[in-house]
């Protein structure tokens, strides 16, 4: 087989792989909401700080808009409900702050890595979801 023929086959398979990958990403994109910028969300400085904390500590288990592939429940609208869906505890700053600080059930606590102010910043961001 000539070099040109092998190169042509390689490019064809790469092109086909790209088409398949684009199809998969497009299909997955139907379920995932595009990440908006802080400005698009209208976040204030405290909420921006909280979003950074969310990205660093919470996103690995809690997707803000979906639970696909995550261990914890999605947090979109967590403060729009009267009670937290998993624990049944009141959905307020005091209870959610305690869960963040001390942990609960399968969730580790972050009181050793986040200050009380950082937890308040995180709660401010969670209110925007």
N, CA, C and O atoms as a GROMACS GRO file, in nm:
protein
  516
    1UNK      N    1   0.085  -0.117   0.000
    1UNK     CA    2   0.000   0.000   0.000
    1UNK      C    3   0.090   0.124   0.000
    1UNK      O    4   0.184   0.133   0.079
    2UNK      N    5   0.061   0.216  -0.088
    2UNK     CA    6   0.145   0.335  -0.100
    2UNK      C    7   0.122   0.431   0.018
    2UNK      O    8   0.020   0.426   0.086
    3UNK      N    9   0.219   0.516   0.038
    3UNK     CA   10   0.211   0.616   0.144
    3UNK      C   11   0.088   0.705   0.126
    3UNK      O   12   0.018   0.735   0.222
    4UNK      N   13   0.064   0.746   0.004
    4UNK     CA   14  -0.050   0.834  -0.024
    4UNK      C   15  -0.181   0.764   0.010
    4UNK      O   16  -0.272   0.825   0.066
    5UNK      N   17  -0.193   0.636  -0.024
    5UNK     CA   18  -0.315   0.560   0.004
    5UNK      C   19  -0.334   0.545   0.156
    5UNK      O   20  -0.444   0.562   0.207
    6UNK      N   21  -0.223   0.512   0.226
    6UNK     CA   22  -0.232   0.499   0.374
    6UNK      C   23  -0.270   0.632   0.438
    6UNK      O   24  -0.352   0.636   0.529
    7UNK      N   25  -0.211   0.741   0.388
    7UNK     CA   26  -0.244   0.874   0.440
    7UNK      C   27  -0.390   0.906   0.414
    7UNK      O   28  -0.458   0.962   0.500
    8UNK      N   29  -0.438   0.872   0.296
    8UNK     CA   30  -0.578   0.896   0.261
    8UNK      C   31  -0.671   0.818   0.354
    8UNK      O   32  -0.772   0.872   0.399
    9UNK      N   33  -0.637   0.691   0.384
    9UNK     CA   34  -0.718   0.611   0.476
    9UNK      C   35  -0.715   0.668   0.617
    9UNK      O   36  -0.817   0.671   0.686
   10UNK      N   37  -0.597   0.712   0.660
   10UNK     CA   38  -0.585   0.771   0.794
   10UNK      C   39  -0.669   0.897   0.806
   10UNK      O   40  -0.740   0.916   0.905
   11UNK      N   41  -0.661   0.982   0.705
   11UNK     CA   42  -0.739   1.105   0.707
   11UNK      C   43  -0.888   1.075   0.704
   11UNK      O   44  -0.967   1.142   0.771
   12UNK      N   45  -0.927   0.974   0.625
   12UNK     CA   46  -1.069   0.936   0.619
   12UNK      C   47  -1.118   0.888   0.754
   12UNK      O   48  -1.227   0.925   0.799
   13UNK      N   49  -1.037   0.803   0.821
   13UNK     CA   50  -1.081   0.753   0.952
   13UNK      C   51  -1.082   0.865   1.054
   13UNK      O   52  -1.170   0.869   1.140
   14UNK      N   53  -0.986   0.958   1.047
   14UNK     CA   54  -0.986   1.074   1.138
   14UNK      C   55  -1.109   1.160   1.114
   14UNK      O   56  -1.174   1.206   1.208
   15UNK      N   57  -1.141   1.181   0.988
   15UNK     CA   58  -1.258   1.261   0.954
   15UNK      C   59  -1.384   1.194   1.006
   15UNK      O   60  -1.471   1.259   1.064
   16UNK      N   61  -1.396   1.062   0.984
   16UNK     CA   62  -1.512   0.988   1.033
   16UNK      C   63  -1.519   0.996   1.186
   16UNK      O   64  -1.627   1.016   1.242
   17UNK      N   65  -1.405   0.981   1.254
   17UNK     CA   66  -1.401   0.992   1.400
   17UNK      C   67  -1.445   1.130   1.445
   17UNK      O   68  -1.515   1.143   1.546
   18UNK      N   69  -1.404   1.232   1.373
   18UNK     CA   70  -1.443   1.368   1.407
   18UNK      C   71  -1.594   1.388   1.392
   18UNK      O   72  -1.658   1.452   1.475
   19UNK      N   73  -1.650   1.331   1.284
   19UNK     CA   74  -1.794   1.342   1.262
   19UNK      C   75  -1.870   1.272   1.374
   19UNK      O   76  -1.967   1.327   1.426
   20UNK      N   77  -1.825   1.152   1.412
   20UNK     CA   78  -1.890   1.079   1.521
   20UNK      C   79  -1.878   1.157   1.652
   20UNK      O   80  -1.977   1.171   1.725
   21UNK      N   81  -1.758   1.209   1.681
   21UNK     CA   82  -1.737   1.286   1.803
   21UNK      C   83  -1.827   1.409   1.805
   21UNK      O   84  -1.887   1.440   1.908
   22UNK      N   85  -1.838   1.479   1.695
   22UNK     CA   86  -1.924   1.597   1.689
   22UNK      C   87  -2.070   1.559   1.714
   22UNK      O   88  -2.143   1.631   1.781
   23UNK      N   89  -2.111   1.444   1.658
   23UNK     CA   90  -2.248   1.398   1.680
   23UNK      C   91  -2.273   1.368   1.826
   23UNK      O   92  -2.377   1.405   1.881
   24UNK      N   93  -2.177   1.300   1.891
   24UNK     CA   94  -2.192   1.269   2.034
   24UNK      C   95  -2.197   1.397   2.115
   24UNK      O   96  -2.281   1.410   2.204
   25UNK      N   97  -2.107   1.490   2.087
   25UNK     CA   98  -2.105   1.616   2.162
   25UNK      C   99  -2.233   1.695   2.139
   25UNK      O  100  -2.284   1.757   2.232
   26UNK      N  101  -2.284   1.693   2.019
   26UNK     CA  102  -2.410   1.762   1.991
   26UNK      C  103  -2.523   1.699   2.069
   26UNK      O  104  -2.605   1.769   2.128
   27UNK      N  105  -2.529   1.566   2.069
   27UNK     CA  106  -2.633   1.495   2.143
   27UNK      C  107  -2.623   1.526   2.292
   27UNK      O  108  -2.724   1.552   2.357
   28UNK      N  109  -2.501   1.522   2.346
   28UNK     CA  110  -2.482   1.551   2.488
   28UNK      C  111  -2.516   1.697   2.517
   28UNK      O  112  -2.565   1.728   2.625
   29UNK      N  113  -2.490   1.785   2.423
   29UNK     CA  114  -2.515   1.927   2.442
   29UNK      C  115  -2.661   1.958   2.466
   29UNK      O  116  -2.694   2.063   2.521
   30UNK      N  117  -2.749   1.869   2.426
   30UNK     CA  118  -2.892   1.890   2.449
   30UNK      C  119  -2.926   1.885   2.597
   30UNK      O  120  -3.025   1.944   2.640
   31UNK      N  121  -2.844   1.815   2.675
   31UNK     CA  122  -2.872   1.795   2.816
   31UNK      C  123  -2.795   1.892   2.904
   31UNK      O  124  -2.828   1.908   3.022
   32UNK      N  125  -2.693   1.958   2.850
   32UNK     CA  126  -2.605   2.042   2.930
   32UNK      C  127  -2.628   2.188   2.894
   32UNK      O  128  -2.630   2.225   2.776
   33UNK      N  129  -2.645   2.267   2.995
   33UNK     CA  130  -2.664   2.410   2.973
   33UNK      C  131  -2.528   2.477   2.960
   33UNK      O  132  -2.436   2.447   3.037
   34UNK      N  133  -2.514   2.567   2.865
   34UNK     CA  134  -2.388   2.639   2.842
   34UNK      C  135  -2.354   2.720   2.966
   34UNK      O  136  -2.440   2.786   3.024
   35UNK      N  137  -2.229   2.716   3.006
   35UNK     CA  138  -2.184   2.793   3.122
   35UNK      C  139  -2.180   2.940   3.086
   35UNK      O  140  -2.114   2.981   2.991
   36UNK      N  141  -2.252   3.018   3.162
   36UNK     CA  142  -2.258   3.161   3.140
   36UNK      C  143  -2.149   3.231   3.220
   36UNK      O  144  -2.102   3.179   3.322
   37UNK      N  145  -2.108   3.347   3.174
   37UNK     CA  146  -2.007   3.425   3.245
   37UNK      C  147  -2.069   3.489   3.369
   37UNK      O  148  -2.191   3.496   3.383
   38UNK      N  149  -1.983   3.535   3.458
   38UNK     CA  150  -2.030   3.604   3.578
   38UNK      C  151  -2.114   3.726   3.540
   38UNK      O  152  -2.217   3.754   3.603
   39UNK      N  153  -2.070   3.799   3.437
   39UNK     CA  154  -2.143   3.918   3.392
   39UNK      C  155  -2.281   3.880   3.337
   39UNK      O  156  -2.380   3.948   3.366
   40UNK      N  157  -2.287   3.774   3.257
   40UNK     CA  158  -2.416   3.730   3.201
   40UNK      C  159  -2.513   3.691   3.312
   40UNK      O  160  -2.634   3.712   3.300
   41UNK      N  161  -2.460   3.635   3.420
   41UNK     CA  162  -2.544   3.596   3.533
   41UNK      C  163  -2.576   3.713   3.625
   41UNK      O  164  -2.663   3.703   3.712
   42UNK      N  165  -2.506   3.825   3.606
   42UNK     CA  166  -2.529   3.942   3.691
   42UNK      C  167  -2.482   3.922   3.834
   42UNK      O  168  -2.544   3.973   3.927
   43UNK      N  169  -2.373   3.848   3.851
   43UNK     CA  170  -2.324   3.817   3.985
   43UNK      C  171  -2.253   3.936   4.048
   43UNK      O  172  -2.181   4.010   3.980
   44UNK      N  173  -2.274   3.952   4.178
   44UNK     CA  174  -2.201   4.055   4.252
   44UNK      C  175  -2.068   3.996   4.299
   44UNK      O  176  -2.046   3.876   4.284
   45UNK      N  177  -1.977   4.078   4.357
   45UNK     CA  178  -1.845   4.026   4.397
   45UNK      C  179  -1.852   3.906   4.494
   45UNK      O  180  -1.772   3.814   4.482
   46UNK      N  181  -1.944   3.907   4.588
   46UNK     CA  182  -1.956   3.795   4.682
   46UNK      C  183  -1.998   3.668   4.608
   46UNK      O  184  -1.944   3.561   4.634
   47UNK      N  185  -2.092   3.679   4.517
   47UNK     CA  186  -2.139   3.564   4.440
   47UNK      C  187  -2.030   3.512   4.347
   47UNK      O  188  -2.018   3.391   4.325
   48UNK      N  189  -1.950   3.603   4.291
   48UNK     CA  190  -1.838   3.562   4.206
   48UNK      C  191  -1.737   3.481   4.287
   48UNK      O  192  -1.688   3.378   4.242
   49UNK      N  193  -1.706   3.529   4.408
   49UNK     CA  194  -1.616   3.455   4.496
   49UNK      C  195  -1.675   3.318   4.529
   49UNK      O  196  -1.603   3.218   4.531
   50UNK      N  197  -1.805   3.313   4.554
   50UNK     CA  198  -1.873   3.187   4.583
   50UNK      C  199  -1.871   3.092   4.465
   50UNK      O  200  -1.859   2.971   4.482
   51UNK      N  201  -1.883   3.146   4.345
   51UNK     CA  202  -1.880   3.061   4.226
   51UNK      C  203  -1.743   2.996   4.210
   51UNK      O  204  -1.734   2.879   4.171
   52UNK      N  205  -1.637   3.070   4.239
   52UNK     CA  206  -1.502   3.014   4.232
   52UNK      C  207  -1.487   2.901   4.333
   52UNK      O  208  -1.428   2.797   4.303
   53UNK      N  209  -1.541   2.920   4.454
   53UNK     CA  210  -1.537   2.814   4.555
   53UNK      C  211  -1.616   2.692   4.508
   53UNK      O  212  -1.572   2.578   4.523
   54UNK      N  213  -1.733   2.718   4.449
   54UNK     CA  214  -1.816   2.609   4.395
   54UNK      C  215  -1.736   2.529   4.293
   54UNK      O  216  -1.734   2.406   4.296
   55UNK      N  217  -1.670   2.600   4.201
   55UNK     CA  218  -1.591   2.534   4.098
   55UNK      C  219  -1.478   2.449   4.159
   55UNK      O  220  -1.449   2.340   4.111
   56UNK      N  221  -1.416   2.501   4.266
   56UNK     CA  222  -1.302   2.432   4.328
   56UNK      C  223  -1.343   2.314   4.415
   56UNK      O  224  -1.272   2.214   4.420
   57UNK      N  225  -1.455   2.324   4.485
   57UNK     CA  226  -1.489   2.224   4.585
   57UNK      C  227  -1.617   2.145   4.558
   57UNK      O  228  -1.625   2.027   4.594
   58UNK      N  229  -1.714   2.206   4.496
   58UNK     CA  230  -1.847   2.143   4.487
   58UNK      C  231  -1.874   2.075   4.353
   58UNK      O  232  -1.941   1.972   4.348
   59UNK      N  233  -1.820   2.132   4.246
   59UNK     CA  234  -1.853   2.086   4.112
   59UNK      C  235  -1.815   1.941   4.087
   59UNK      O  236  -1.876   1.875   4.003
   60UNK      N  237  -1.716   1.889   4.160
   60UNK     CA  238  -1.675   1.750   4.136
   60UNK      C  239  -1.787   1.652   4.170
   60UNK      O  240  -1.792   1.542   4.114
   61UNK      N  241  -1.877   1.690   4.261
   61UNK     CA  242  -1.988   1.601   4.300
   61UNK      C  243  -2.126   1.657   4.266
   61UNK      O  244  -2.221   1.581   4.248
   62UNK      N  245  -2.137   1.789   4.257
   62UNK     CA  246  -2.266   1.854   4.234
   62UNK      C  247  -2.259   1.943   4.111
   62UNK      O  248  -2.192   2.046   4.112
   63UNK      N  249  -2.328   1.904   4.007
   63UNK     CA  250  -2.341   1.988   3.889
   63UNK      C  251  -2.447   2.092   3.919
   63UNK      O  252  -2.551   2.057   3.976
   64UNK      N  253  -2.424   2.218   3.884
   64UNK     CA  254  -2.528   2.317   3.916
   64UNK      C  255  -2.658   2.296   3.839
   64UNK      O  256  -2.765   2.327   3.890
   65UNK      N  257  -2.648   2.244   3.716
   65UNK     CA  258  -2.768   2.234   3.633
   65UNK      C  259  -2.808   2.092   3.595
   65UNK      O  260  -2.912   2.072   3.533
   66UNK      N  261  -2.727   1.994   3.631
   66UNK     CA  262  -2.755   1.855   3.594
   66UNK      C  263  -2.683   1.764   3.692
   66UNK      O  264  -2.584   1.806   3.753
   67UNK      N  265  -2.730   1.643   3.709
   67UNK     CA  266  -2.661   1.548   3.796
   67UNK      C  267  -2.594   1.438   3.715
   67UNK      O  268  -2.546   1.340   3.772
   68UNK      N  269  -2.590   1.452   3.585
   68UNK     CA  270  -2.533   1.350   3.497
   68UNK      C  271  -2.385   1.329   3.532
   68UNK      O  272  -2.304   1.421   3.524
   69UNK      N  273  -2.353   1.207   3.572
   69UNK     CA  274  -2.215   1.171   3.601
   69UNK      C  275  -2.162   1.223   3.734
   69UNK      O  276  -2.041   1.219   3.756
   70UNK      N  277  -2.247   1.270   3.821
   70UNK     CA  278  -2.203   1.325   3.949
   70UNK      C  279  -2.259   1.240   4.063
   70UNK      O  280  -2.361   1.173   4.047
   71UNK      N  281  -2.191   1.243   4.177
   71UNK     CA  282  -2.233   1.166   4.295
   71UNK      C  283  -2.349   1.232   4.369
   71UNK      O  284  -2.440   1.165   4.417
   72UNK      N  285  -2.343   1.363   4.379
   72UNK     CA  286  -2.443   1.435   4.456
   72UNK      C  287  -2.556   1.489   4.371
   72UNK      O  288  -2.547   1.488   4.248
   73UNK      N  289  -2.661   1.536   4.435
   73UNK     CA  290  -2.775   1.592   4.360
   73UNK      C  291  -2.739   1.725   4.295
   73UNK      O  292  -2.648   1.794   4.341
   74UNK      N  293  -2.810   1.762   4.189
   74UNK     CA  294  -2.789   1.894   4.129
   74UNK      C  295  -2.831   2.000   4.229
   74UNK      O  296  -2.918   1.977   4.313
   75UNK      N  297  -2.770   2.117   4.221
   75UNK     CA  298  -2.800   2.223   4.318
   75UNK      C  299  -2.880   2.338   4.259
   75UNK      O  300  -2.904   2.438   4.326
   76UNK      N  301  -2.921   2.324   4.134
   76UNK     CA  302  -3.004   2.428   4.074
   76UNK      C  303  -3.136   2.438   4.152
   76UNK      O  304  -3.206   2.339   4.171
   77UNK      N  305  -3.168   2.558   4.197
   77UNK     CA  306  -3.293   2.581   4.268
   77UNK      C  307  -3.295   2.530   4.411
   77UNK      O  308  -3.402   2.517   4.470
   78UNK      N  309  -3.178   2.500   4.467
   78UNK     CA  310  -3.175   2.442   4.602
   78UNK      C  311  -3.243   2.531   4.705
   78UNK      O  312  -3.306   2.479   4.798
   79UNK      N  313  -3.234   2.663   4.691
   79UNK     CA  314  -3.298   2.754   4.786
   79UNK      C  315  -3.438   2.794   4.745
   79UNK      O  316  -3.504   2.871   4.815
   80UNK      N  317  -3.485   2.744   4.633
   80UNK     CA  318  -3.621   2.775   4.588
   80UNK      C  319  -3.721   2.674   4.643
   80UNK      O  320  -3.842   2.688   4.625
   81UNK      N  321  -3.669   2.572   4.711
   81UNK     CA  322  -3.754   2.470   4.773
   81UNK      C  323  -3.758   2.495   4.924
   81UNK      O  324  -3.668   2.557   4.980
   82UNK      N  325  -3.863   2.448   4.988
   82UNK     CA  326  -3.873   2.464   5.133
   82UNK      C  327  -3.778   2.369   5.205
   82UNK      O  328  -3.722   2.404   5.309
   83UNK      N  329  -3.761   2.249   5.150
   83UNK     CA  330  -3.677   2.148   5.213
   83UNK      C  331  -3.576   2.093   5.113
   83UNK      O  332  -3.602   2.089   4.993
   84UNK      N  333  -3.462   2.050   5.163
   84UNK     CA  334  -3.360   1.987   5.079
   84UNK      C  335  -3.410   1.850   5.034
   84UNK      O  336  -3.465   1.775   5.115
   85UNK      N  337  -3.393   1.816   4.907
   85UNK     CA  338  -3.453   1.693   4.854
   85UNK      C  339  -3.400   1.564   4.917
   85UNK      O  340  -3.477   1.470   4.937
   86UNK      N  341  -3.273   1.556   4.950
   86UNK     CA  342  -3.216   1.431   5.001
   86UNK      C  343  -3.239   1.416   5.151
   86UNK      O  344  -3.282   1.310   5.197
   87UNK      N  345  -3.209   1.521   5.228
   87UNK     CA  346  -3.215   1.510   5.375
   87UNK      C  347  -3.350   1.549   5.433
   87UNK      O  348  -3.385   1.505   5.542
   88UNK      N  349  -3.425   1.632   5.362
   88UNK     CA  350  -3.551   1.682   5.416
   88UNK      C  351  -3.532   1.796   5.514
   88UNK      O  352  -3.629   1.843   5.574
   89UNK      N  353  -3.409   1.841   5.532
   89UNK     CA  354  -3.381   1.955   5.620
   89UNK      C  355  -3.430   2.084   5.553
   89UNK      O  356  -3.446   2.088   5.431
   90UNK      N  357  -3.455   2.188   5.632
   90UNK     CA  358  -3.496   2.315   5.573
   90UNK      C  359  -3.390   2.367   5.475
   90UNK      O  360  -3.270   2.360   5.503
   91UNK      N  361  -3.434   2.418   5.364
   91UNK     CA  362  -3.344   2.473   5.262
   91UNK      C  363  -3.319   2.620   5.295
   91UNK      O  364  -3.376   2.710   5.233
   92UNK      N  365  -3.233   2.643   5.393
   92UNK     CA  366  -3.198   2.780   5.431
   92UNK      C  367  -3.047   2.789   5.452
   92UNK      O  368  -2.978   2.688   5.456
   93UNK      N  369  -2.997   2.912   5.465
   93UNK     CA  370  -2.853   2.934   5.478
   93UNK      C  371  -2.794   2.860   5.598
   93UNK      O  372  -2.684   2.805   5.589
   94UNK      N  373  -2.865   2.859   5.708
   94UNK     CA  374  -2.813   2.795   5.830
   94UNK      C  375  -2.789   2.645   5.808
   94UNK      O  376  -2.681   2.596   5.837
   95UNK      N  377  -2.888   2.575   5.756
   95UNK     CA  378  -2.875   2.430   5.737
   95UNK      C  379  -2.777   2.395   5.626
   95UNK      O  380  -2.692   2.307   5.644
   96UNK      N  381  -2.788   2.462   5.513
   96UNK     CA  382  -2.697   2.432   5.402
   96UNK      C  383  -2.553   2.469   5.442
   96UNK      O  384  -2.459   2.398   5.408
   97UNK      N  385  -2.537   2.579   5.514
   97UNK     CA  386  -2.404   2.618   5.563
   97UNK      C  387  -2.345   2.513   5.656
   97UNK      O  388  -2.225   2.485   5.650
   98UNK      N  389  -2.428   2.455   5.742
   98UNK     CA  390  -2.381   2.348   5.831
   98UNK      C  391  -2.338   2.224   5.752
   98UNK      O  392  -2.237   2.161   5.783
   99UNK      N  393  -2.415   2.192   5.649
   99UNK     CA  394  -2.380   2.076   5.565
   99UNK      C  395  -2.247   2.102   5.495
   99UNK      O  396  -2.162   2.013   5.489
  100UNK      N  397  -2.228   2.222   5.443
  100UNK     CA  398  -2.102   2.255   5.376
  100UNK      C  399  -1.987   2.247   5.477
  100UNK      O  400  -1.882   2.190   5.447
  101UNK      N  401  -2.008   2.302   5.594
  101UNK     CA  402  -1.900   2.309   5.694
  101UNK      C  403  -1.868   2.172   5.755
  101UNK      O  404  -1.750   2.135   5.765
  102UNK      N  405  -1.969   2.098   5.796
  102UNK     CA  406  -1.946   1.974   5.870
  102UNK      C  407  -1.967   1.846   5.788
  102UNK      O  408  -1.923   1.739   5.829
  103UNK      N  409  -2.032   1.857   5.675
  103UNK     CA  410  -2.062   1.741   5.593
  103UNK      C  411  -2.191   1.674   5.640
  103UNK      O  412  -2.250   1.712   5.741
  104UNK      N  413  -2.234   1.575   5.564
  104UNK     CA  414  -2.355   1.501   5.598
  104UNK      C  415  -2.360   1.377   5.510
  104UNK      O  416  -2.335   1.384   5.390
  105UNK      N  417  -2.393   1.266   5.570
  105UNK     CA  418  -2.406   1.141   5.498
  105UNK      C  419  -2.280   1.114   5.416
  105UNK      O  420  -2.173   1.096   5.473
  106UNK      N  421  -2.289   1.112   5.284
  106UNK     CA  422  -2.174   1.081   5.197
  106UNK      C  423  -2.089   1.204   5.167
  106UNK      O  424  -1.981   1.191   5.109
  107UNK      N  425  -2.136   1.322   5.205
  107UNK     CA  426  -2.064   1.445   5.172
  107UNK      C  427  -1.965   1.480   5.282
  107UNK      O  428  -1.998   1.482   5.400
  108UNK      N  429  -1.842   1.507   5.239
  108UNK     CA  430  -1.740   1.551   5.333
  108UNK      C  431  -1.766   1.696   5.373
  108UNK      O  432  -1.827   1.772   5.298
  109UNK      N  433  -1.718   1.734   5.490
  109UNK     CA  434  -1.728   1.873   5.534
  109UNK      C  435  -1.610   1.954   5.482
  109UNK      O  436  -1.501   1.900   5.460
  110UNK      N  437  -1.633   2.083   5.463
  110UNK     CA  438  -1.528   2.170   5.411
  110UNK      C  439  -1.488   2.278   5.510
  110UNK      O  440  -1.424   2.376   5.473
  111UNK      N  441  -1.526   2.261   5.638
  111UNK     CA  442  -1.494   2.360   5.740
  111UNK      C  443  -1.346   2.378   5.766
  111UNK      O  444  -1.305   2.481   5.820
  112UNK      N  445  -1.266   2.281   5.727
  112UNK     CA  446  -1.121   2.293   5.747
  112UNK      C  447  -1.051   2.363   5.632
  112UNK      O  448  -0.938   2.409   5.645
  113UNK      N  449  -1.119   2.370   5.518
  113UNK     CA  450  -1.056   2.433   5.401
  113UNK      C  451  -1.124   2.564   5.362
  113UNK      O  452  -1.068   2.642   5.286
  114UNK      N  453  -1.244   2.588   5.413
  114UNK     CA  454  -1.316   2.712   5.385
  114UNK      C  455  -1.340   2.788   5.515
  114UNK      O  456  -1.376   2.730   5.617
  115UNK      N  457  -1.320   2.918   5.508
  115UNK     CA  458  -1.350   3.003   5.623
  115UNK      C  459  -1.502   3.025   5.630
  115UNK      O  460  -1.574   2.995   5.535
  116UNK      N  461  -1.549   3.079   5.742
  116UNK     CA  462  -1.691   3.111   5.754
  116UNK      C  463  -1.733   3.210   5.645
  116UNK      O  464  -1.843   3.199   5.591
  117UNK      N  465  -1.647   3.307   5.613
  117UNK     CA  466  -1.679   3.403   5.508
  117UNK      C  467  -1.688   3.334   5.372
  117UNK      O  468  -1.776   3.367   5.292
  118UNK      N  469  -1.600   3.241   5.346
  118UNK     CA  470  -1.605   3.170   5.218
  118UNK      C  471  -1.734   3.087   5.208
  118UNK      O  472  -1.793   3.077   5.100
  119UNK      N  473  -1.777   3.029   5.317
  119UNK     CA  474  -1.903   2.954   5.315
  119UNK      C  475  -2.018   3.049   5.287
  119UNK      O  476  -2.111   3.013   5.214
  120UNK      N  477  -2.015   3.168   5.344
  120UNK     CA  478  -2.120   3.268   5.314
  120UNK      C  479  -2.116   3.307   5.166
  120UNK      O  480  -2.220   3.324   5.104
  121UNK      N  481  -1.996   3.322   5.112
  121UNK     CA  482  -1.983   3.354   4.969
  121UNK      C  483  -2.042   3.242   4.884
  121UNK      O  484  -2.113   3.267   4.786
  122UNK      N  485  -2.012   3.118   4.920
  122UNK     CA  486  -2.065   3.003   4.848
  122UNK      C  487  -2.217   3.001   4.854
  122UNK      O  488  -2.283   2.977   4.753
  123UNK      N  489  -2.272   3.025   4.972
  123UNK     CA  490  -2.419   3.028   4.987
  123UNK      C  491  -2.480   3.138   4.901
  123UNK      O  492  -2.586   3.119   4.841
  124UNK      N  493  -2.413   3.254   4.894
  124UNK     CA  494  -2.461   3.363   4.810
  124UNK      C  495  -2.469   3.319   4.664
  124UNK      O  496  -2.564   3.352   4.593
  125UNK      N  497  -2.369   3.243   4.621
  125UNK     CA  498  -2.373   3.191   4.483
  125UNK      C  499  -2.482   3.088   4.465
  125UNK      O  500  -2.554   3.090   4.365
  126UNK      N  501  -2.497   2.997   4.562
  126UNK     CA  502  -2.601   2.894   4.550
  126UNK      C  503  -2.739   2.955   4.536
  126UNK      O  504  -2.826   2.896   4.471
  127UNK      N  505  -2.761   3.070   4.594
  127UNK     CA  506  -2.890   3.139   4.582
  127UNK      C  507  -2.918   3.181   4.438
  127UNK      O  508  -3.034   3.206   4.402
  128UNK      N  509  -2.814   3.190   4.356
  128UNK     CA  510  -2.833   3.235   4.216
  128UNK      C  511  -2.867   3.119   4.124
  128UNK      O  512  -2.907   3.141   4.009
  129UNK      N  513  -2.852   2.998   4.171
  129UNK     CA  514  -2.876   2.882   4.085
  129UNK      C  515  -3.024   2.857   4.065
  129UNK      O  516  -3.062   2.763   3.996
   0.00000   0.00000   0.00000
